[in-house]
Amino acid sequence: MNHFLISRILLCALVALTAFACTPKVAGPDTTTTTTPQTTTPKPATDENLSPCAKFSDARNPDDAETNYVIYRQMLKAKEMKEAMRTWRKVYATSPAADGKRATVYTDGIAFYNDLIKEMPANKEAYGDTILMLYQEARRCYPGDGYMAAIQGFDSYYTYPGSATDDEIYALFKESIEIDGAEKLNYFVINPMSKLVVEQHREGKIEIEEAKMITTALKTRLAKGMEECSGAGCEPWQAIENYAPETLRYFETVQGFYDCQYFIDQYYADYKEDPTNCDAILTAYSRLRYGGCAEGTPEFDELKQAYETNCRVVASGPSDLKKAFDCLESGDYDCAIENFTAAAEGTDDAEKKGRYYMYVAKVYYSHKRSFSQARSFARKAAEADPSSGEPYMLIGTLYASSGPLCGPGTGFDSQIVTWPAIDKWQQAKRIQPDLAGKANNLINRYTQYMPSKSDIFQRGIKEGQSFTVGCWIQETTRVRTP
């Protein structure tokens, strides 16, 4: 008997409710605890717009139907799950839309099935199919409720992976955004939708206008949540802030997606922290030019002056190198990569070869957002100039930034990237001792984000043992805790 048939039988015989037991996978360094989506009562319909599905008034005995509804809900509140479910079945069989104003019978059914999964985990797949069908029925009967689409998408993405395609989950989250709007968007949508909208655009499935709409909604809701939260209520928002903006930086590689102000907000502060560093100056200046900033913008004028005064001299020398810097300055990153590579391959000087390959690596990291290519050229730089620790500083940064790429942004899979990152920073300062201050700052910062003792204990691994980090990293490292 296949899972679909099993789930149909379960749906007809048992049917259950509530999506509030789900745990959203929000991003953030502290993953020893998880955050549960805030309980939300399904949005009531107006009397003029009652659900078209079977209601109390449609039952053969409306009074009995409504009485059973009140009884099972009281038992559910008291956690008397088995007795509550028996009575709930009677309500679902005759009046699943309750009074026609709220989807409570459906969401309560989801709660019952989640409870059954805890009791009988071997049946998770079949019960999960039923839960997702309950969501679908709830959305059909209450099409104006964005929460139902959001929580169905969330469960499909995290709780029952493989039950829906990424395209289908994206459509559910998009539906919830269109219904609720940016101001009321359910917070647990933000992280998974950040990743999905990037993938949808990268694969050519959505146009830039739709990607902009989704990205703007996600950022608007995050900003509102950060502004309005207080105390412990800020923890899920801070976790999201550590994940979504970094994930959405992909769109920096899409010409015209972000405006001048975005690039000022993203890069100007980095330059101000190290205003004489030509790498910081050139990166910020190039990014602002790429983002459409022009003369007359104070930040752009300052960066242009800093570049022309302190850094333009670097572009003198071989024609390939000069052209590479000209291309980088103008925001033509493919041209810059091509000519920096040619300059590296055209010299026998180990220090210069290593430095030019590092320019390529940094372009791939900062401007193309291609971590694997950035690492590839950093490794070439290290091979060319073994006395430099800079390639390992960059590789460590690439690994530390890979939490959103290698996991949901929180939890074990996202935190283990700190292990190989710290390995690389330690290697950098061993090779080049004058990097110790910079490397130690990064090591101290990211040590707190390592998996906790309880995280590794639950997975049967011990501190000090060898561990291979997968994803694109594929490095063997050592297990550590904060």
C-alpha positions in Angstrom: 0.0 0.0 0.0 1.6 3.3 -1.1 2.0 6.3 1.1 -0.6 8.3 -0.8 -3.2 5.6 -0.2 -2.2 5.3 3.5 -2.5 9.0 3.9 -5.9 9.1 2.3 -7.1 6.4 4.7 -5.7 8.2 7.6 -7.2 11.5 6.5 -10.7 10.0 6.3 -10.4 7.9 9.4 -8.5 10.1 11.9 -7.9 13.5 10.5 -5.9 15.9 12.7 -4.7 19.4 13.4 -2.3 22.3 14.3 0.8 23.5 12.8 2.0 25.2 15.9 4.3 22.4 17.0 6.7 23.1 14.2 10.1 24.6 14.8 11.4 27.2 12.4 15.0 26.8 11.3 16.1 30.4 11.8 19.7 31.4 11.3 22.0 32.4 14.1 25.1 31.3 16.0 23.2 29.9 19.0 21.6 26.7 18.0 21.5 24.9 21.3 17.8 25.9 21.4 15.3 26.3 18.6 12.5 28.7 18.1 8.9 27.7 17.6 6.7 29.7 15.3 4.5 31.9 17.3 1.0 30.4 17.7 -1.3 32.2 15.4 -5.1 31.7 15.4 -6.3 31.2 11.8 -7.6 34.5 10.4 -11.4 34.6 10.8 -13.5 35.2 7.7 -16.3 37.8 7.6 -19.9 36.8 7.7 -20.2 37.9 4.1 -17.3 35.6 3.1 -17.8 32.3 4.9 -15.9 29.3 3.9 -17.5 27.3 1.0 -16.6 24.0 2.8 -18.9 22.1 5.2 -19.7 24.0 8.3 -21.7 23.4 11.5 -24.8 24.7 9.8 -24.3 22.0 7.1 -24.2 19.1 9.5 -27.2 16.8 9.9 -27.3 17.9 13.6 -25.6 21.3 13.8 -25.9 21.5 17.6 -24.1 18.2 18.1 -21.4 19.2 15.7 -20.7 22.5 17.5 -20.9 20.7 21.0 -18.3 18.2 19.9 -16.1 21.0 18.6 -16.2 22.7 22.0 -15.6 19.3 23.8 -12.6 18.2 21.8 -10.9 21.6 21.9 -11.2 21.6 25.7 -9.6 18.1 25.8 -6.9 19.3 23.4 -6.1 22.2 25.6 -5.8 19.7 28.5 -3.4 17.6 26.4 -5.9 14.6 26.4 -4.8 13.8 22.9 -6.4 10.4 22.3 -9.8 11.3 23.6 -9.7 14.7 21.9 -8.9 13.1 18.6 -11.8 10.6 18.8 -14.2 13.5 19.2 -12.3 15.6 16.6 -12.9 12.9 14.0 -16.7 13.4 14.4 -16.4 17.1 13.8 -14.1 16.7 10.8 -16.4 14.2 9.2 -19.4 16.6 9.3 -18.1 20.2 9.5 -14.3 20.6 8.8 -14.7 24.3 8.2 -16.2 24.8 11.8 -18.3 28.0 11.8 -17.0 29.0 8.4 -14.8 31.8 9.8 -11.7 29.9 10.9 -9.5 27.0 9.9 -9.2 25.6 13.5 -10.4 22.1 12.7 -7.7 21.7 10.1 -4.9 23.1 12.2 -6.0 21.0 15.2 -5.9 18.0 13.0 -2.3 18.8 12.2 -1.5 18.9 15.9 -3.0 15.5 16.4 -0.9 14.0 13.6 2.2 15.6 14.9 1.5 13.9 18.2 1.0 10.6 16.5 4.4 11.0 14.8 6.0 11.4 18.2 4.3 8.2 19.3 5.0 6.3 16.1 8.0 7.8 14.3 8.1 4.9 11.9 4.9 6.3 10.3 6.2 9.8 10.0 6.2 9.8 6.2 2.5 8.6 5.9 1.4 10.9 8.7 3.3 13.7 7.1 1.5 13.2 3.8 -1.8 13.5 5.7 -0.6 16.7 7.4 0.3 18.3 4.1 -3.1 17.3 2.7 -4.8 19.0 5.7 -2.9 22.1 4.8 -4.1 21.9 1.3 -7.7 21.5 2.3 -7.4 24.4 4.8 -6.0 26.6 2.0 -8.8 25.6 -0.3 -11.4 26.3 2.3 -9.8 29.5 3.6 -7.9 31.0 0.6 -7.4 34.4 2.2 -5.2 33.0 5.1 -1.5 33.6 4.4 -0.5 31.7 7.5 -1.7 28.4 6.1 0.4 28.7 3.0 3.4 29.8 5.1 3.2 27.0 7.5 2.6 24.4 4.8 5.7 25.7 3.0 7.7 25.6 6.2 6.7 22.0 7.1 7.3 20.9 3.5 10.8 22.5 3.6 12.0 21.5 7.1 9.7 18.9 8.8 8.9 16.7 5.8 11.7 17.2 3.3 11.0 15.6 -0.1 7.2 15.9 0.3 7.2 18.9 -2.1 9.6 20.3 -4.7 11.5 23.5 -4.1 9.3 25.1 -6.8 6.2 24.1 -5.0 7.5 25.4 -1.6 8.6 28.7 -3.2 5.0 29.1 -4.6 3.6 28.5 -1.1 5.9 31.1 0.5 5.2 33.6 -2.4 1.4 33.0 -1.8 1.8 33.9 1.9 3.7 37.0 1.0 1.1 38.2 -1.5 -1.7 37.6 1.0 -0.1 39.0 4.1 2.2 41.7 2.7 5.6 42.6 3.9 4.4 44.2 7.1 2.6 41.1 8.4 4.7 38.3 6.9 5.2 35.3 9.2 8.8 35.5 10.4 9.6 31.8 9.9 9.2 32.3 6.1 12.2 34.7 5.8 15.2 32.3 6.0 14.0 29.5 3.7 12.5 32.0 1.2 15.8 33.9 1.1 17.5 30.7 -0.1 14.7 29.7 -2.4 14.4 33.1 -4.2 18.2 33.0 -4.9 17.9 29.5 -6.3 14.9 30.4 -8.4 16.6 33.4 -10.0 20.0 31.6 -10.4 18.2 28.8 -12.3 16.3 31.3 -14.5 12.9 30.4 -13.1 11.9 33.9 -12.1 12.6 37.4 -13.5 14.4 40.2 -11.8 11.2 42.1 -11.0 9.8 39.1 -9.0 13.1 38.6 -7.2 13.1 42.2 -6.2 9.6 42.1 -4.9 10.3 39.0 -2.8 13.7 40.4 -1.5 12.2 43.7 -0.6 9.4 42.0 1.4 11.8 39.8 3.3 14.1 42.7 4.2 11.2 44.9 5.1 9.8 42.3 7.5 13.2 41.7 9.1 13.8 45.4 9.7 10.3 45.7 11.2 10.9 42.7 13.5 14.3 44.0 14.6 12.8 47.4 15.4 9.8 46.2 17.3 11.3 43.2 19.3 12.6 43.4 22.8 14.5 41.1 25.2 14.3 37.4 24.5 11.8 38.2 21.7 14.7 39.5 19.7 16.5 36.2 19.6 14.7 34.7 16.5 15.1 38.1 14.7 18.8 38.3 15.4 19.2 34.7 14.2 17.4 35.6 10.9 19.5 38.8 10.6 22.6 36.6 10.7 21.3 34.5 7.8 19.0 36.2 5.3 21.0 39.4 4.4 24.1 37.3 3.7 22.1 34.9 1.6 20.5 37.7 -0.4 23.9 39.2 -1.1 23.9 36.9 -4.2 21.9 39.6 -5.9 24.9 41.9 -5.7 26.1 40.0 -8.7 23.0 40.9 -10.7 23.6 44.2 -12.4 21.0 46.8 -11.5 19.4 44.7 -8.8 20.5 46.9 -5.9 20.9 50.7 -6.0 23.7 52.9 -5.0 22.6 53.3 -1.4 22.7 49.5 -0.9 26.3 49.4 -1.8 27.1 52.3 0.4 25.5 50.6 3.3 27.2 47.3 2.5 30.8 48.5 1.8 31.5 52.0 2.9 31.9 51.0 6.6 34.4 48.4 5.7 36.6 51.0 4.1 36.2 53.4 7.0 37.5 50.7 9.4 40.8 50.5 7.3 40.9 53.7 5.3 44.5 53.3 4.0 44.1 49.7 2.9 44.1 49.6 -0.9 42.1 46.3 -1.0 39.4 47.9 1.1 39.5 51.1 -0.9 39.4 49.4 -4.3 36.7 46.9 -3.3 34.4 49.7 -1.9 35.1 52.1 -4.8 34.5 49.4 -7.4 31.3 48.2 -5.7 29.9 51.7 -5.5 30.6 52.3 -9.2 29.0 49.0 -10.1 26.0 50.0 -8.1 25.5 53.2 -10.1 26.9 55.7 -7.6 28.3 58.8 -9.3 30.3 61.9 -8.6 28.4 64.2 -6.2 27.6 61.3 -3.8 29.8 62.1 -0.7 30.8 58.5 0.0 31.7 57.9 -3.7 33.7 61.1 -3.9 35.7 60.2 -0.8 36.5 56.7 -2.1 37.5 58.0 -5.5 39.9 60.5 -3.9 41.3 57.7 -1.6 41.8 55.5 -4.6 43.4 58.0 -6.9 45.7 59.3 -4.1 46.8 56.1 -2.5 46.1 53.2 -4.8 46.1 54.0 -8.5 49.9 53.7 -8.6 49.4 50.0 -8.1 48.0 49.7 -11.6 51.3 50.7 -13.2 53.5 48.1 -14.7 52.7 45.2 -17.1 49.8 45.9 -19.5 47.9 42.9 -18.2 48.0 44.2 -14.6 47.1 47.8 -15.6 44.2 46.6 -17.6 43.1 44.3 -14.8 42.9 47.3 -12.4 41.1 49.4 -14.9 38.5 46.7 -15.4 38.2 46.2 -11.6 37.7 49.9 -11.1 35.0 50.1 -13.7 33.2 47.0 -12.4 34.0 44.7 -15.3 34.9 41.7 -13.1 35.2 39.1 -15.8 37.8 41.3 -17.5 39.6 41.9 -14.2 39.8 38.1 -13.6 41.1 37.4 -17.0 43.9 40.0 -16.8 44.9 39.4 -13.2 45.3 35.7 -14.2 47.3 36.6 -17.3 49.6 38.9 -15.1 50.1 36.0 -12.6 50.9 33.6 -15.3 53.3 36.0 -17.0 55.7 36.5 -14.1 58.3 34.3 -12.5 58.4 36.4 -9.3 56.9 34.3 -6.6 55.6 37.2 -4.5 54.0 38.9 -7.5 52.5 35.7 -8.8 50.9 35.0 -5.4 49.6 38.6 -5.1 48.0 38.6 -8.5 46.3 35.2 -7.9 45.0 36.7 -4.6 43.5 39.6 -6.6 41.6 37.0 -8.6 40.5 35.1 -5.5 39.2 38.4 -3.9 37.3 39.3 -7.0 35.6 35.9 -7.0 34.7 36.3 -3.3 33.7 40.0 -3.1 32.2 40.6 -6.5 31.2 37.3 -8.0 30.2 35.5 -4.8 31.8 32.3 -6.0 33.4 30.7 -3.0 34.8 27.6 -4.7 36.5 29.7 -7.4 37.8 32.1 -4.7 39.4 29.1 -2.8 40.8 27.7 -6.0 42.8 30.9 -6.8 43.7 31.4 -3.1 45.3 27.9 -3.2 47.2 28.9 -6.4 48.4 32.0 -4.5 49.6 29.9 -1.6 51.4 27.5 -3.9 53.1 30.4 -5.8 54.2 32.2 -2.6 54.4 29.8 0.4 55.7 32.6 2.6 52.3 34.4 2.6 49.5 33.6 5.1 47.0 35.8 3.3 45.6 32.9 1.1 44.7 31.0 4.3 43.1 34.1 5.9 40.8 34.3 2.8 40.0 30.6 2.8 39.1 30.8 6.5 36.8 33.7 5.8 35.1 31.7 2.9 34.5 28.8 5.2 33.2 31.0 8.1 30.7 32.6 5.6 29.4 29.3 4.4 26.8 28.6 7.2 23.9 29.6 5.0 25.4 27.6 2.1 26.0 24.4 4.0 22.9 24.3 6.3 19.7 26.1 7.1 21.8 28.9 8.7 21.4 27.5 12.2 22.2 24.2 13.9 25.0 21.7 13.5 25.4 21.7 9.8 25.8 25.4 9.7 28.0 25.7 12.7 30.6 23.0 11.8 32.0 25.4 9.1 33.8 27.2 12.0 36.1 24.3 12.5 37.9 24.4 9.2 37.7 28.2 9.2 39.7 28.4 12.4 42.1 25.8 11.1 42.9 28.1 8.2 43.4 31.2 10.4 45.7 29.3 12.7 47.7 28.1 9.6 47.9 31.7 8.4 49.5 33.1 11.5 51.9 30.1 11.7 53.1 31.0 8.2 53.1 34.7 8.6 53.4 35.8 12.3 52.5 39.4 11.6 48.9 38.2 10.8 48.5 36.9 14.3 46.5 39.8 15.6 44.0 39.7 12.7 43.8 35.9 12.8 43.3 35.8 16.6 40.4 38.3 16.4 38.6 36.1 13.9 39.4 32.9 15.9 38.0 34.5 19.1 34.9 35.8 17.3 34.0 32.5 15.7 34.9 30.1 18.5 31.6 31.1 20.2 29.7 29.8 17.2 31.0 26.3 17.3 28.6 23.5 18.0 27.9 23.1 21.7 28.8 20.1 23.8 25.2 18.9 23.8 25.2 19.2 19.9 28.1 16.9 19.5 27.0 14.5 22.2 23.6 14.0 20.5 25.5 13.0 17.4 27.8 10.5 19.1 31.0 12.4 18.4 33.6 13.6 20.8 35.9 16.6 21.2 39.2 16.1 19.5 38.2 13.4 17.1 38.6 13.8 13.3 35.6 15.0 11.4 35.0 15.7 7.7 33.0 18.8 6.8 31.0 18.2 3.7 29.2 20.7 1.5 31.5 22.5 -0.9 34.2 22.6 1.8 35.2 18.9 1.9 37.9 19.4 4.6 38.9 17.1 7.4 39.1 18.9 10.7 39.0 18.4 14.5 35.8 18.5 16.7 35.8 21.4 19.2 33.3 23.2 21.4 33.2 26.8 22.7 
